[in-house]
């Protein structure tokens, strides 16, 4: 049976003063223990380390400086994990603290090591309690209240479901705190249908996410064939109801799993270091013919990247750049600029050791 990834946002874990919401966590841990006793494989992704550190240090508002955020996390992380460990041990469960950074997700070897660790823990019937390692994260490598992290973990472990617990009932047509006419969206079958909704970045005083990051997380998970629900974890019984198939919050239907685990990692986790602009013929071959991208089809190279880095591939038409794909480039930016627009024979003359493809089709994923 596949794991179930349950993500608790900062607003679930701590109140506005940074104090642990022990009543809420106790109830959710009991529901998680019931899942475990039934032979299921729950995995917890939690936010709240910074919020807990703020509470301990009596900080009146969430810090903005990275050094203060990291320090608050260092104060709060261990204390937060102790709460989970204590509540779950009381219910007969062993837990393990797992701290990840964006680098662990974006570096393929680290990604596979993380998967193996989590797989081993689950085989031992140990519950992973996962958080971002805020103490070492930076502005460029942060997950946004752990929504992205939860989706990545769901893909990583091949979850059967992703549940994002927050303090509102789900996705609304507008922010219900600002618009009294906002209506909840019960089911999402197409992300294109959400484009007209006012999905904002409004967060709690202690959090860093917002509904937009949850929708992006849902898009990522459903692309891997993992149904996702955003629901109110403060209300008793919500988690149990979702897992029983009852209507709660906003449910995102699983899409057809079009991509391999590698291509999902490439699409969502590995950061792009540059951009390749391609002509119409190359764009058509990549999009419709599942072809590799050759240097002859490249018209411009933007950025500074090394061979093995991920790059965005765009088609330039009608005076604008249109996203086409993302892939692992076999050339550095400097090398590719030497052979831009050249056919394979000419490329081999200039760069004898170069491969024929700028981006091989096996290491390319369409946008």
C-alpha positions in Angstrom: 0.0 0.0 0.0 1.4 3.4 -1.0 2.1 6.1 1.5 -0.2 9.0 2.4 1.5 12.4 2.7 -0.1 14.7 5.2 1.2 18.3 5.3 0.5 20.6 8.3 0.8 24.3 7.7 2.1 26.8 10.2 -1.4 27.9 11.0 -2.3 24.3 12.1 0.9 23.8 14.1 1.1 27.1 16.0 -1.2 30.0 17.1 -0.6 33.7 16.4 1.8 33.8 19.4 3.9 30.9 18.2 2.5 28.6 20.8 1.9 25.0 19.7 -1.8 24.2 19.1 -1.5 21.1 21.2 -5.2 20.3 21.0 -5.1 20.4 17.2 -1.9 18.4 17.0 -3.1 15.8 19.5 -6.2 15.2 17.5 -4.4 15.0 14.2 -1.7 12.7 15.7 -4.5 10.4 16.9 -5.9 10.2 13.4 -2.5 9.5 12.0 -2.0 6.7 14.6 -5.3 5.2 13.5 -4.1 5.1 9.9 -0.9 3.5 11.1 -2.7 0.9 13.1 -4.8 0.1 10.1 -1.6 -0.8 8.2 -1.4 2.4 6.2 1.8 4.4 5.7 1.4 8.0 6.8 4.2 10.5 6.1 4.0 13.9 7.9 5.4 17.1 6.3 5.3 19.9 8.9 5.8 23.6 8.9 6.1 25.6 12.1 9.7 25.5 13.2 10.1 29.2 12.7 6.7 29.9 14.3 7.7 27.8 17.3 11.1 29.6 17.6 9.3 32.9 17.5 7.1 31.8 20.4 10.0 30.6 22.5 11.9 33.9 21.8 8.8 36.0 22.2 9.3 37.7 18.9 6.3 39.9 18.1 6.3 39.5 14.3 7.8 37.0 11.8 11.4 38.1 11.1 12.3 39.1 7.5 16.1 38.8 7.6 17.4 35.4 6.5 19.7 35.2 9.5 16.9 35.8 12.0 14.6 33.3 10.2 17.3 30.7 10.3 18.0 31.4 14.0 14.3 31.2 14.9 14.1 27.9 13.1 17.1 26.6 15.0 15.4 27.4 18.2 12.1 26.0 17.2 12.8 22.9 15.1 13.9 20.5 17.9 11.1 21.6 20.2 8.5 21.1 17.5 9.7 17.7 16.7 9.7 16.7 20.4 5.9 17.5 20.4 5.3 15.2 17.4 7.5 12.5 18.8 5.9 12.6 22.2 2.3 12.5 20.9 3.0 9.7 18.5 5.1 7.6 20.9 2.1 7.8 23.3 0.1 6.1 20.6 2.7 3.3 20.0 4.5 4.8 17.0 8.2 5.3 16.3 9.1 8.5 14.5 12.1 9.9 12.7 13.0 13.5 12.1 14.0 14.2 8.4 15.2 17.6 7.4 15.5 18.5 3.7 16.6 21.4 1.7 15.8 22.4 -1.9 19.3 21.2 -2.8 18.3 17.7 -1.6 15.5 17.8 -4.1 17.3 19.5 -7.0 20.5 17.3 -6.9 19.6 14.0 -8.4 21.9 11.9 -6.2 20.6 13.6 -3.0 17.1 13.1 -4.3 17.6 9.3 -4.7 19.3 9.1 -1.3 16.3 10.8 0.3 13.9 8.4 -1.4 15.9 5.4 -0.1 16.0 6.7 3.4 12.2 7.4 3.4 11.5 4.0 1.9 13.6 2.3 4.5 11.9 4.1 7.4 8.5 3.2 6.0 9.6 -0.5 5.7 10.5 -0.3 9.4 7.0 1.1 10.2 8.7 4.3 11.3 6.8 7.6 10.7 8.9 10.2 9.0 8.3 13.8 10.3 9.7 15.9 7.5 10.5 19.6 7.6 12.6 22.0 5.6 16.1 22.6 7.0 15.4 26.3 7.5 18.7 26.7 9.4 20.7 26.2 6.2 18.1 27.3 3.5 18.5 30.6 1.7 16.1 32.9 -0.2 16.9 31.0 -3.4 16.3 27.5 -2.0 13.1 27.6 0.1 9.9 25.7 -0.3 7.2 28.3 0.7 5.6 27.0 3.9 6.6 23.5 2.7 3.8 23.1 0.2 6.3 22.5 -2.6 8.3 20.2 -0.2 5.1 18.1 0.5 4.4 17.7 -3.2 8.0 16.6 -3.8 7.8 14.1 -1.0 4.6 12.7 -2.4 6.2 12.2 -5.8 9.4 10.9 -4.1 7.6 8.1 -2.2 4.9 7.4 -4.8 2.1 8.5 -2.5 -1.5 7.4 -3.1 -2.7 10.8 -1.8 -1.5 14.2 -0.7 -3.5 16.1 1.9 -2.6 19.8 2.7 -4.1 20.8 6.0 -4.6 24.6 6.5 -6.8 26.8 8.6 -9.4 27.5 5.9 -11.9 25.1 4.2 -10.2 25.0 0.8 -9.7 26.9 -2.4 -12.2 29.7 -2.9 -13.2 31.7 -6.0 -11.6 34.7 -4.1 -10.1 35.3 -0.7 -13.0 34.7 1.7 -11.4 37.0 4.3 -11.7 39.9 1.8 -14.7 38.9 -0.4 -18.0 37.9 1.3 -19.2 36.4 -2.0 -16.3 34.0 -2.3 -17.4 30.4 -2.9 -15.5 27.3 -2.2 -14.3 25.2 -5.2 -15.1 21.6 -4.4 -13.4 19.8 -7.3 -10.7 20.8 -9.7 -10.3 18.7 -12.9 -8.4 21.3 -14.9 -5.9 23.8 -13.7 -6.7 25.9 -16.8 -10.1 26.6 -15.2 -8.4 28.3 -12.2 -6.8 31.0 -14.3 -9.7 33.5 -13.7 -9.8 32.9 -9.9 -8.1 35.4 -7.5 -5.7 32.9 -6.0 -3.4 35.0 -3.8 -0.4 34.8 -1.6 -2.2 35.8 1.6 -0.7 34.0 4.6 -1.1 33.7 8.3 1.1 36.0 10.5 3.5 33.1 11.0 3.5 31.3 7.7 5.2 31.9 4.3 2.9 30.1 1.9 -0.6 31.1 0.9 -3.2 29.4 -1.3 -1.2 29.9 -4.5 1.6 27.7 -3.3 -0.9 25.0 -2.4 -2.4 25.1 -5.8 1.0 24.8 -7.4 1.8 21.9 -5.1 -1.5 20.2 -6.1 -0.6 20.7 -9.8 2.8 19.1 -9.2 1.3 16.1 -7.4 -1.6 15.5 -9.7 0.8 15.5 -12.7 2.4 12.4 -11.0 -1.1 10.8 -10.7 -1.5 11.7 -7.0 -4.9 13.1 -6.0 -4.6 16.1 -3.7 -6.9 17.7 -1.2 -6.7 21.2 0.5 -8.8 21.2 3.6 -9.3 22.6 7.1 -7.2 20.8 9.6 -8.5 22.8 12.5 -11.9 21.3 12.2 -12.2 17.9 14.0 -12.5 14.8 11.8 -11.4 16.4 8.5 -8.4 14.2 7.9 -10.4 11.0 8.6 -13.3 12.2 6.4 -10.9 12.9 3.5 -9.4 9.5 3.7 -12.8 7.9 3.9 -13.6 9.5 0.6 -16.0 12.1 2.0 -16.3 15.6 0.4 -14.0 17.9 2.3 -12.3 21.1 1.1 -11.0 21.2 -2.4 -10.1 18.0 -4.2 -7.7 18.0 -7.2 -8.3 14.9 -9.4 -5.2 12.9 -10.3 -4.0 13.5 -13.8 -2.7 10.8 -16.1 0.9 10.1 -14.9 2.5 11.3 -18.2 6.0 11.6 -16.8 8.6 9.3 -15.2 9.9 10.1 -11.8 13.0 11.5 -13.4 11.1 13.8 -15.6 8.9 15.0 -12.7 12.1 15.7 -10.8 13.4 17.6 -13.8 10.2 19.5 -14.4 9.6 20.6 -10.8 12.7 20.2 -8.7 15.8 20.9 -10.7 16.3 24.7 -11.1 17.0 26.2 -14.5 20.3 28.0 -15.1 19.7 29.4 -18.5 17.4 29.6 -21.6 17.7 28.3 -25.1 15.6 30.0 -27.8 14.7 27.8 -30.7 13.3 28.2 -34.2 9.9 27.1 -35.3 11.2 23.9 -37.0 13.0 22.8 -33.8 10.0 23.7 -31.7 7.7 21.6 -33.9 10.1 18.6 -33.8 10.4 18.7 -30.0 6.8 19.3 -29.4 5.2 17.0 -32.0 7.9 14.5 -32.9 9.4 13.8 -29.5 12.8 14.7 -31.0 16.0 15.8 -29.3 17.1 19.4 -29.6 20.1 19.9 -31.9 22.3 23.0 -32.0 21.1 23.8 -35.6 17.7 24.6 -34.1 19.0 27.0 -31.4 18.8 30.7 -32.3 19.9 32.2 -29.0 21.6 31.2 -25.7 20.7 33.2 -22.5 22.5 32.9 -19.2 25.7 31.2 -18.0 25.4 27.5 -17.3 27.5 24.4 -17.4 27.0 21.1 -19.2 24.6 19.0 -17.1 22.6 22.1 -15.9 18.9 22.4 -16.6 17.7 25.0 -19.1 14.4 26.4 -20.2 13.6 25.9 -23.9 11.4 28.6 -25.5 10.1 29.3 -29.0 10.3 32.9 -30.2 7.3 33.9 -32.3 5.0 36.9 -32.7 7.5 39.0 -30.9 7.3 37.0 -27.6 8.9 33.9 -26.0 6.7 30.9 -25.5 7.6 28.2 -23.1 8.2 24.9 -24.8 10.2 22.5 -22.6 12.9 22.1 -19.9 15.9 19.8 -20.3 19.4 18.9 -19.3 21.9 20.6 -21.6 24.8 18.6 -22.9 26.8 21.8 -23.6 27.9 24.7 -21.4 26.6 28.1 -22.5 30.0 29.1 -23.9 30.2 25.9 -25.9 26.7 26.2 -27.3 27.3 29.8 -28.4 30.2 28.5 -30.5 27.9 26.1 -32.5 24.6 27.9 -32.4 22.7 27.2 -35.6 25.3 24.8 -37.0 24.5 21.3 -38.4 26.0 18.3 -36.7 29.0 17.9 -39.0 30.1 21.5 -38.4 29.5 21.0 -34.7 31.9 18.0 -34.6 34.6 20.0 -36.4 34.5 22.7 -33.8 33.8 20.5 -30.7 35.1 17.0 -31.6 34.1 15.6 -28.2 30.6 17.1 -28.2 27.5 15.0 -28.4 25.1 15.5 -31.3 22.2 16.7 -29.2 22.1 20.0 -27.3 19.3 18.4 -25.2 18.6 14.7 -25.6 14.9 13.8 -25.8 15.3 11.4 -22.8 16.4 14.3 -20.7 13.7 16.7 -21.8 10.2 17.4 -20.5 7.6 19.4 -22.3 6.1 22.5 -20.5 
